[in-house]
Amino acid sequence: MSLKETLTNAQKDAMRAKDKLRLGTIRMALADIKQKEIDNQITLTDEDILAVLTKMVKQRKDAQSQFEAAGRQDLADNEKAEIEVLQDFLPQPLSNEQLSELIGQALNETGASGMQDMGKVMAWLKPHVQGRTDMGQLSGLIKARLG
């Protein structure tokens, strides 16, 4: 079953359960997916949908930290709840050992020797880690290995 079908079925389940937060979050995700499909006139693959969901999680994390900084814990809690719903549809995060192993593999495959090869390494890693790690954290780990 595709990720889009999984989201649609989860939306139906949330409707039946009258879970407003989960339903609203899933509807928002499906709307973002549909908008991207309409804008680009394509049907998104599971990998593309993972990218959309990952971006939504990142946006919510940013909003959560801003709400906490502004003293709006009620809104920060809402963002946190939405993050948890979205993460149900993302693959399990990679451990630090798995990330280190993948970075080593990417360095060998691309023949990277310095910071000028950062783009090659990131391009190789992106399909392997999409939705499973924070790309900013990954970038920092690669810089540490290359630098």
N, C-alpha and C positions, 0 to 999 in steps of 0.2 A: 504494500500500500504506500502511495506517495505521501510525502509530508503534508501536502495541501489537503489530501483526503483525510489524513489524521487530524489536522486542524478543524476541518469541517465536521468530522464526527465528534470531536471534543466540544465543538460549539453546540451541537445538538444535545450532547450529554449535559452540558452546563445549563442549557435551557430547561431540560427536564428536571434538573436538580434545583433550579431557581437560584443558581449561584451567580449573582449579578457581577461581582468583580471578575470572576473567571470568564464569564460570557463577554463582558465588555472588552477585556484584554484580548481575547481570541478574535472578536469582531474587528478590533483595531488592527491586529496582525493581518487578518485576511484582507482588510481594506487596503493596507499598505502593499500587500502582495498584488492585489488586483490593480491598484494604481500603477505599480511598476510595469505590470503586464500591458496595460493600456498605453502608458507613455512610450514604451519601447516596441509595442506591437509584437510581442513574443509571448510564449508560454514559459514560465519560469521552471527551471529544473529544481530538484531538491537542494542542490548546492547553492543555487541562487536564492532560494527561500531561506536557507540557513544564514546566508549573508544578510538578508533583510531582518531576520529574527535577532541576529547578533548585533546589528546596528540598533535595533529597538532596545535591547538590553543595555547597551552602552549609553544610549540617550537617557534611559531611566536612571542609571547609576549616576550620571552627571546631574540630573535633576534632583535626585535624592540628596546628593551632597550639598547642592545649592540650597535646598529647602532646610536641611539641618543647619547650615551656616546662618540662615535667616531666622532660625528659631521656629520654624513651622513643622513640628514633628508630625502633626496629623497628615500633612501632605507627603512628607518623607516616608511615612509608614505605608501610604497608598502606593507610592512608587516602588517600595520594597516588595509589596504584595504582587504588583504587576510583574516585577522581575522574576519572582518565584514561579508565576504562571508561565511566563515565556521560557524559562529554563527547563520546564518539563518537556519541551519540544526540541531542545538542543541535545546533542550527544554528550556523553559524560566527559568532563574536563580531563585534560591530560595531566599526569603527575609531573613533578619536576624532573624525575629520572627519565620519563618518556620524552619530555621536551628536549632534554640534553642529548638523548640518543638520536632523536630526529635531527637536531641541529648538527651533530657530528656527521650524520649520514648526508645531510644537505651540503656540508662543507666538502666532503669527499666527492660527491656527485658533480658539484659545480666547479670544483677546483679552486675555490675561493682562497685567497691568500691575504687579503687586506680589506680595509674599509671600502675601497672602490668596488668591491664585489658584493656589497651589502644587498643591492637590488636583486642580483641573481639568486642569492640565498633566500631572500624573502619570497621571490617568485616561485622558487622550488617548494618552499615550506607551506605557502598559503593553502593550496588544495588539501594538504595533509592535516592541517590544524584548524581549518575553518570551523568556527563555532565551538571549538574545544579549548581555546585559550585566548587570553587577552593579547591582542597583537602588539600593544605597546610594551607589555612585559616581554614578549618574544623578541622584539626589536632590541631591547636592552640586553637580553641574554646573548643575542648574536653579536652585538657590539663588543661585549665583554670577551667573547671568544676570538673575535677578529682583531681586537685592539690590543 
